[in-house]
């Protein structure tokens, strides 16, 4: 693995891209247009997410080395030194944060809280100690969506709802995959919620979060000037996922958990796609 590839991989490009999609859609819903301000805000957000992710990889290098799923990541594999990873991640974040200040102070606050919830609350304070780590740590994943709105409209209710949809989606994203890779987390000593309370109870918590996600998705149709296309597609997508989540909760298993993990990503993608198209159609 080349050094360049290691520097790219340590930012988790797929995860960063997914978070950037939530930012872009939220920004477009708030502004209806792409302009220079968008380019600056997007540059800032991308660097902030990538930098935060790299710092996270630096902090988690010891447990990543223990889990078969993560042992080949750049730092535990020896393709990037811990110091290189830490300095690189911090530099990316600081550049992103400094750029965010040129957009607005509110936007910079969102960028900062993305790092704070991911690194301090989730990774340092909760991940290795509490089964409820993602309940608070999940706020980090919602910050790009909130940032897209705040960069245009400041702190208003629709932006919080758009971000909350991501927040309520995160349990399905994290807990389903932790069910599938249960042994990896046991080896690393990470008390993920499904491992502590069992797959069945965790699955019903996902059902509850998804039901709340359905209500919030519907509320956006009332709060924003969106076409009926948004309502039909988003409600259909989340309702189908809710149905599958209930079906899974009645008889959970590791193989099915991976399928639900993939379906969760598709569902969020459809909600945000319908949100975007609902503005322009």
C-alpha positions as CSV (number, residue, x, y, z in Angstrom):
1,X,0.0,0.0,0.0
2,X,1.4,3.4,-1.0
3,X,1.6,6.2,1.4
4,X,-0.9,8.2,-0.6
5,X,-3.4,5.3,-0.5
6,X,-2.9,5.1,3.2
7,X,-3.6,8.8,3.6
8,X,-6.8,8.4,1.6
9,X,-8.0,5.2,3.3
10,X,-7.5,6.7,6.8
11,X,-10.3,9.2,6.0
12,X,-12.7,6.4,5.1
13,X,-13.7,7.8,1.7
14,X,-17.1,5.9,1.5
15,X,-18.2,7.0,4.9
16,X,-17.0,10.6,4.3
17,X,-18.8,10.6,0.9
18,X,-22.1,9.5,2.5
19,X,-21.9,12.2,5.1
20,X,-21.1,14.8,2.4
21,X,-24.2,13.7,0.6
22,X,-26.3,14.7,3.6
23,X,-24.5,18.0,3.7
24,X,-25.0,18.8,0.0
25,X,-28.7,17.9,0.0
26,X,-29.3,19.9,3.2
27,X,-27.5,22.9,1.7
28,X,-29.5,22.7,-1.6
29,X,-32.8,22.4,0.2
30,X,-31.9,25.5,2.2
31,X,-30.7,27.6,-0.7
32,X,-32.0,26.1,-4.0
33,X,-28.7,26.8,-5.7
34,X,-25.0,26.1,-5.9
35,X,-22.7,29.1,-5.5
36,X,-19.2,30.1,-4.3
37,X,-20.4,30.0,-0.7
38,X,-21.4,26.3,-1.3
39,X,-18.0,25.5,-2.6
40,X,-16.3,27.0,0.4
41,X,-18.6,25.3,2.9
42,X,-18.3,22.0,1.1
43,X,-14.5,22.2,1.1
44,X,-14.6,23.0,4.8
45,X,-17.0,20.2,5.7
46,X,-15.1,17.6,3.7
47,X,-11.8,18.4,5.4
48,X,-13.4,18.5,8.8
49,X,-15.0,15.1,8.3
50,X,-11.9,13.5,6.8
51,X,-9.7,15.0,9.6
52,X,-12.0,13.9,12.3
53,X,-12.1,10.4,10.9
54,X,-8.3,10.2,10.7
55,X,-8.0,11.3,14.3
56,X,-10.6,8.7,15.2
57,X,-8.5,6.0,13.4
58,X,-5.4,7.1,15.4
59,X,-7.2,6.8,18.7
60,X,-8.7,3.4,17.8
61,X,-5.5,1.9,16.4
62,X,-5.1,-0.6,19.3
63,X,-8.6,-2.1,19.0
64,X,-8.5,-2.0,15.2
65,X,-5.5,-4.2,15.4
66,X,-7.5,-6.8,17.4
67,X,-10.5,-7.1,15.1
68,X,-10.2,-9.1,11.8
69,X,-12.5,-6.6,10.1
70,X,-10.2,-3.7,10.8
71,X,-6.7,-5.1,11.3
72,X,-5.7,-4.1,7.8
73,X,-6.5,-0.4,8.2
74,X,-3.5,1.8,7.5
75,X,-2.3,2.4,11.1
76,X,-2.6,-1.1,12.5
77,X,-1.2,-2.5,9.3
78,X,1.9,-0.3,9.6
79,X,1.3,1.6,6.4
80,X,0.9,4.9,8.3
81,X,2.5,5.7,11.6
82,X,0.4,6.8,14.6
83,X,2.1,10.2,14.6
84,X,1.6,10.7,10.9
85,X,-2.1,9.8,11.2
86,X,-2.7,12.1,14.2
87,X,-0.9,15.1,12.6
88,X,-2.5,14.5,9.2
89,X,-6.0,14.3,10.7
90,X,-5.6,17.3,13.0
91,X,-4.2,19.4,10.1
92,X,-7.1,18.5,7.9
93,X,-9.6,19.4,10.6
94,X,-8.0,22.7,11.5
95,X,-7.9,23.8,7.8
96,X,-11.6,22.8,7.5
97,X,-12.5,24.7,10.7
98,X,-10.6,27.8,9.7
99,X,-12.3,27.8,6.4
100,X,-15.7,27.3,8.1
101,X,-15.2,30.6,9.9
102,X,-15.2,32.4,6.6
103,X,-18.7,31.0,5.9
104,X,-20.2,31.8,9.3
105,X,-19.6,31.4,13.0
106,X,-22.7,29.2,13.3
107,X,-21.3,26.9,10.6
108,X,-18.0,26.7,12.4
109,X,-19.8,25.8,15.6
110,X,-21.4,22.9,13.8
111,X,-18.0,21.8,12.5
112,X,-16.5,21.9,16.0
113,X,-19.3,19.9,17.5
114,X,-18.9,17.2,14.9
115,X,-15.3,16.7,16.1
116,X,-16.3,17.1,19.8
117,X,-19.1,14.4,19.7
118,X,-17.1,12.0,17.5
119,X,-13.7,12.3,19.3
120,X,-14.4,13.4,22.8
121,X,-17.9,12.0,23.6
122,X,-17.9,8.9,21.5
123,X,-14.4,7.7,21.0
124,X,-12.7,8.8,24.2
125,X,-15.4,8.8,26.8
126,X,-18.0,6.2,25.7
127,X,-17.0,3.7,23.0
128,X,-15.0,1.4,25.3
129,X,-17.1,1.8,28.4
130,X,-20.8,2.3,27.6
131,X,-23.3,0.3,25.4
132,X,-25.0,3.6,24.8
133,X,-22.0,5.2,23.1
134,X,-23.7,5.9,19.8
135,X,-26.8,7.5,21.4
136,X,-24.6,10.5,22.1
137,X,-21.8,9.8,19.6
138,X,-24.4,9.7,16.9
139,X,-24.8,13.4,17.0
140,X,-21.4,13.6,15.2
141,X,-23.0,11.8,12.2
142,X,-25.8,14.3,12.1
143,X,-23.6,17.4,12.0
144,X,-22.9,17.4,8.3
145,X,-26.6,17.5,7.6
146,X,-27.1,20.3,10.1
147,X,-24.1,22.1,8.7
148,X,-25.6,22.2,5.2
149,X,-28.7,23.9,6.5
150,X,-26.9,26.3,8.9
151,X,-24.5,27.5,6.2
152,X,-27.5,29.0,4.6
153,X,-30.3,29.5,7.0
154,X,-28.6,29.5,10.5
155,X,-30.2,27.5,13.3
156,X,-33.9,26.9,12.4
157,X,-36.3,24.0,13.0
158,X,-36.1,22.3,9.5
159,X,-32.3,22.0,9.7
160,X,-32.6,20.2,13.1
161,X,-35.2,17.8,11.7
162,X,-33.1,17.1,8.6
163,X,-30.2,16.3,10.9
164,X,-32.4,14.3,13.3
165,X,-33.3,12.0,10.5
166,X,-29.7,11.0,10.3
167,X,-29.4,10.7,14.0
168,X,-32.3,8.3,14.2
169,X,-30.9,6.3,11.3
170,X,-27.5,5.8,13.0
171,X,-28.6,3.0,15.4
172,X,-29.5,0.9,12.4
173,X,-26.3,1.7,10.7
174,X,-24.1,0.9,13.7
175,X,-26.0,-1.8,15.6
176,X,-26.9,-4.0,12.6
177,X,-23.2,-4.2,11.6
178,X,-22.1,-4.9,15.2
179,X,-24.6,-7.8,15.3
180,X,-23.0,-9.2,12.2
181,X,-19.5,-8.8,13.5
182,X,-20.3,-9.6,17.0
183,X,-17.2,-11.6,17.6
184,X,-14.9,-8.8,16.4
185,X,-16.3,-6.5,19.0
186,X,-16.1,-9.1,21.8
187,X,-12.4,-9.7,20.9
188,X,-11.7,-5.9,21.1
189,X,-13.8,-5.6,24.3
190,X,-16.2,-3.0,22.9
191,X,-19.5,-3.1,24.7
192,X,-21.8,-2.4,21.8
193,X,-25.4,-2.3,22.7
194,X,-26.5,-5.5,20.9
195,X,-23.7,-7.4,22.6
196,X,-24.7,-6.2,26.0
197,X,-28.6,-6.4,25.9
198,X,-28.9,-9.0,23.1
199,X,-29.8,-8.8,19.4
200,X,-33.6,-8.9,20.0
201,X,-33.8,-5.9,22.4
202,X,-31.4,-3.9,20.2
203,X,-33.5,-4.7,17.2
204,X,-36.6,-3.3,18.8
205,X,-34.8,-0.2,19.8
206,X,-33.9,0.2,16.1
207,X,-37.6,-0.2,15.3
208,X,-38.5,2.6,17.7
209,X,-35.8,4.9,16.2
210,X,-37.1,4.1,12.7
211,X,-40.7,4.9,13.6
212,X,-39.5,8.2,15.0
213,X,-37.6,8.7,11.7
214,X,-40.8,8.1,9.8
215,X,-42.6,10.8,11.7
216,X,-39.8,13.4,11.2
217,X,-39.6,12.6,7.5
218,X,-43.4,13.3,7.2
219,X,-43.1,16.5,9.2
220,X,-40.7,18.0,6.7
221,X,-43.4,17.9,4.1
222,X,-45.4,20.2,6.3
223,X,-42.5,22.6,7.2
224,X,-40.9,22.9,3.8
225,X,-42.3,23.7,0.3
226,X,-41.6,20.1,-1.0
227,X,-43.4,18.4,-3.8
228,X,-45.6,15.3,-3.3
229,X,-42.8,13.3,-4.8
230,X,-40.8,13.8,-1.6
231,X,-43.6,12.6,0.6
232,X,-44.4,9.5,-1.4
233,X,-40.8,8.3,-1.9
234,X,-39.5,9.1,1.6
235,X,-42.5,7.7,3.5
236,X,-42.5,4.6,1.3
237,X,-38.8,4.0,1.8
238,X,-38.9,4.4,5.6
239,X,-42.1,2.5,5.9
240,X,-40.6,-0.5,4.0
241,X,-37.5,-0.3,6.2
242,X,-39.7,-0.2,9.3
243,X,-41.6,-3.3,8.1
244,X,-38.3,-5.1,7.5
245,X,-36.9,-4.0,10.9
246,X,-40.0,-5.3,12.7
247,X,-39.7,-8.6,10.8
248,X,-36.0,-8.8,11.7
249,X,-36.7,-8.0,15.4
250,X,-39.1,-11.0,15.6
251,X,-36.3,-13.3,14.5
252,X,-32.9,-11.7,14.5
253,X,-29.8,-13.4,13.2
254,X,-26.2,-12.4,12.1
255,X,-26.7,-13.0,8.4
256,X,-29.9,-11.0,8.3
257,X,-28.2,-8.2,10.2
258,X,-25.8,-7.5,7.4
259,X,-28.7,-7.4,4.9
260,X,-30.5,-4.9,7.2
261,X,-27.3,-2.8,7.5
262,X,-27.2,-2.5,3.7
263,X,-30.9,-1.7,3.5
264,X,-30.5,1.0,6.1
265,X,-28.0,2.8,3.9
266,X,-30.3,2.5,0.9
267,X,-33.2,3.9,2.9
268,X,-31.3,7.0,4.1
269,X,-30.1,7.5,0.5
270,X,-33.7,7.4,-0.8
271,X,-34.9,9.8,1.9
272,X,-32.2,12.4,1.0
273,X,-32.6,11.8,-2.8
274,X,-36.4,12.4,-2.5
275,X,-35.7,15.5,-0.3
276,X,-33.5,16.9,-3.0
277,X,-35.8,16.1,-5.9
278,X,-38.7,17.3,-3.8
279,X,-37.3,20.8,-4.0
280,X,-36.8,20.9,-7.7
281,X,-39.7,18.8,-9.1
